[in-house]
Amino acid sequence: MNLVRPAALIACSSILIGCQPSPITPLATGGSASQCDASLAQTFVGEQASPELLDQARRKSRAATARIVRPGEVVTLEYNAQRLTLTTDESLKIQRISCG
């Protein structure tokens, strides 16, 4: 009778541990293990941002995703090592290129 309670606690703990989400890695999502490298895309600073240029910069930096951030735009600040960010001025001229 004294063994029933600890056995039940162990069983319940095992179930709860199995429900914990696993960390998402680039390999788990089908991506590559390499991270974004903004230094490879710095040649685009000063250029006019466009969807085509965004894709070129994304490929050149080896990023999985990319975005253009305009002044005053609300964006997530969640760090993503696979994301390239092109920060522009009001006229969409690229001012800064970074990863994260």
C-alpha positions in Angstrom: 0.0 0.0 0.0 2.9 2.4 0.8 4.3 1.7 -2.7 1.2 2.8 -4.6 1.5 6.5 -3.9 5.2 6.8 -5.0 4.5 4.7 -8.1 1.5 6.9 -9.0 3.6 10.1 -8.5 6.3 8.7 -10.8 3.8 7.7 -13.4 2.2 11.2 -13.4 5.6 12.9 -13.5 6.6 10.8 -16.5 3.4 11.8 -18.4 4.0 15.5 -17.6 7.6 15.4 -18.7 6.5 13.8 -22.0 4.2 16.8 -22.6 7.0 19.4 -22.4 7.7 21.0 -25.8 11.1 20.2 -27.3 13.3 23.2 -28.3 13.0 24.0 -32.0 16.3 23.9 -33.8 17.0 24.8 -37.4 17.6 21.1 -38.1 14.2 20.2 -36.6 12.5 22.7 -38.9 14.2 21.5 -42.0 16.7 24.4 -42.2 20.4 24.3 -42.0 22.5 24.5 -38.9 24.2 27.7 -40.1 23.0 31.1 -38.8 22.3 34.4 -40.5 25.5 36.4 -41.2 24.6 40.0 -41.8 28.2 40.9 -42.7 27.7 39.1 -46.0 24.8 41.5 -47.0 26.3 44.8 -46.0 26.7 45.8 -49.6 23.0 46.5 -49.7 23.2 49.4 -47.2 22.2 52.6 -48.9 20.1 50.7 -51.6 16.3 51.1 -52.0 14.5 48.3 -50.2 12.2 46.1 -52.4 10.9 42.6 -52.2 13.5 41.5 -54.7 16.4 43.1 -52.8 15.1 41.6 -49.6 15.3 38.1 -51.1 18.7 38.7 -52.5 20.0 39.9 -49.1 18.3 36.9 -47.4 20.0 34.5 -49.7 23.4 36.2 -49.5 23.3 36.3 -45.6 22.2 32.6 -45.5 19.1 33.7 -43.4 16.0 31.5 -43.3 13.7 34.5 -43.2 14.0 38.3 -43.7 12.0 41.4 -43.1 12.0 45.1 -43.8 11.5 47.4 -40.8 10.4 51.0 -41.5 10.6 53.8 -39.0 7.9 53.6 -36.3 6.8 50.1 -37.4 5.8 47.7 -34.6 7.8 44.5 -34.8 8.5 41.5 -32.6 11.8 41.8 -30.6 12.0 38.1 -30.2 15.5 37.0 -31.2 15.7 34.7 -34.2 19.2 33.8 -35.3 17.8 32.8 -38.7 16.1 36.2 -39.5 17.7 39.0 -41.4 16.4 42.5 -40.7 16.7 45.5 -43.1 16.1 48.7 -41.3 15.1 51.6 -43.5 14.4 55.3 -43.4 11.1 56.9 -44.4 12.0 56.6 -48.1 12.8 52.9 -47.8 16.6 53.5 -48.1 18.4 50.7 -46.2 20.2 52.2 -43.1 21.1 49.1 -41.3 21.3 45.3 -41.8 21.3 42.9 -38.9 20.4 39.4 -37.9 18.1 38.4 -35.1 
